[in-house]
Amino acid sequence: MQAVAHPATILVVEDSPELVALLRRVLREQGFKVRSARDGESGLTSALDNQPDLLILDVGLPRRDGFEVIQELRRKGMSAPTLMLTARAQVSDRVTGLESGADDYLVKPFDADELVARVRALLRRSGTKGRVALLRVGDLVLDPVTRDVHRGDRPIILTHREFALLDYLMRRARTTLTRAEIASQVWRQASADVEGTNIVDVYIAYLRKKLDTEHDEPMLHTVRGIGYVLRPPEDDM
Ligand code: CA
């Protein structure tokens, strides 16, 4: 392990005493300083008072849930990377968490090694440049701030509208979206004009060409009679 001058401080906000004890042990073994809070309200206070380098935040907490806590912290300008712990493996939770300002999420029960790897990756990222919540679906990565898009090592150059479309599809990954839903989200101002035209299909075709050409496994799928879904190839294996 690398020598670190100042060990990073991690605040664990989790109401299960057993899990707090486990996280404390695992993280301390890795050389981190650990603080903990047992409910959303005291987690919020501790985060603001102690300014930890990273937060591990449970979703289901007494008093204030993890989504509310992270939203409030981001509103107050706190940028520390945050890993959400969710008991539910639902996409909607992940999306809500990431939209609330979390950087990553882990579904319970998780492997301690996996947790440590995520923590390290988040700290590495926040140390190199300002905190950026990247969107990731399989090997597809979108940076909402720099607007860089990569699939694996390959950069993907998108127009403004294609970017907006992909951003929406990635935030709703694994969910089948109707043309009407896509149209109202991506062509917001002109949704009335969009209905009845094939503009969604046209842009999906543009995007599909850029995303899936040169790859054996497509990510952008047509769901006949309904619409489209973005799904990483590993889900199909
Ligand atoms: Ca809980």
Residues whose N, C-alpha, C, O or C-beta is under 5 A from the ligand:
A	BS01	CA	D15 D58 G60 L61
